Amino acid sequence: MFDRTAPENLDTVTKIDAFVACIQSLISRHYKENLTNLTAPTVEAIYDRKFCRIFAQKDNAGIGGHIIAFVALEDISTKFLGNVKKGSIMKPSTYKAPAKHARGNINEPDNNYNCLTYDGYVMYLK
């Protein structure tokens, strides 16, 4: 099983890479155990000005895929989202926008990526 512990004392890009690796391992394990006739999507980070999109690519031809999560690259204050801390993990609302409330933060050492489900997706709020 993959270690779901968040790395400490690393910069944001390195923490996002570790988060992507955790998501990739959870998705790959889920596909290997439950969806044996399908290939697992490839997870990658797409960096923008304010957010990093965690994107799952369905195949190598660039066709199909979806956003798994957004990670804030800086402290942001908007009318829709409110105050968002750097490193906040958010569920996608659309392809280009995150949902309102943060599910976790990659900068907190005790996070352990508890915002992820067993198959590598961000949880709904409880």
Secondary structure in CASP SS format (residue, H / E / C, confidence):
PFRMAT SS
TARGET T0000
AUTHOR 0000-0000-0000
METHOD secondary structure of the structure
MODEL  1
M C 1.00
F C 1.00
D C 1.00
R C 1.00
T C 1.00
A C 1.00
P C 1.00
E C 1.00
N C 1.00
L C 1.00
D C 1.00
T H 1.00
V H 1.00
T H 1.00
K H 1.00
I H 1.00
D H 1.00
A H 1.00
F H 1.00
V H 1.00
A H 1.00
C H 1.00
I H 1.00
Q H 1.00
S H 1.00
L H 1.00
I H 1.00
S H 1.00
R H 1.00
H H 1.00
Y H 1.00
K H 1.00
E H 1.00
N H 1.00
L C 1.00
T C 1.00
N C 1.00
L C 1.00
T C 1.00
A C 1.00
P C 1.00
T E 1.00
V E 1.00
E E 1.00
A E 1.00
I E 1.00
Y E 1.00
D C 1.00
R C 1.00
K C 1.00
F E 1.00
C E 1.00
R E 1.00
I E 1.00
F E 1.00
A E 1.00
Q E 1.00
K C 1.00
D C 1.00
N C 1.00
A C 1.00
G C 1.00
I C 1.00
G C 1.00
G E 1.00
H E 1.00
I E 1.00
I E 1.00
A E 1.00
F E 1.00
V E 1.00
A E 1.00
L C 1.00
E C 1.00
D C 1.00
I E 1.00
S E 1.00
T E 1.00
K C 1.00
F C 1.00
L C 1.00
G E 1.00
N E 1.00
V E 1.00
K C 1.00
K C 1.00
G C 1.00
S E 1.00
I E 1.00
M E 1.00
K E 1.00
P E 1.00
S C 1.00
T C 1.00
Y C 1.00
K C 1.00
A C 1.00
P E 1.00
A E 1.00
K E 1.00
H E 1.00
A E 1.00
R E 1.00
G E 1.00
N E 1.00
I C 1.00
N C 1.00
E C 1.00
P C 1.00
D C 1.00
N C 1.00
N C 1.00
Y C 1.00
N C 1.00
C C 1.00
L E 1.00
T C 1.00
Y C 1.00
D C 1.00
G C 1.00
Y C 1.00
V E 1.00
M C 1.00
Y C 1.00
L C 1.00
K C 1.00
END
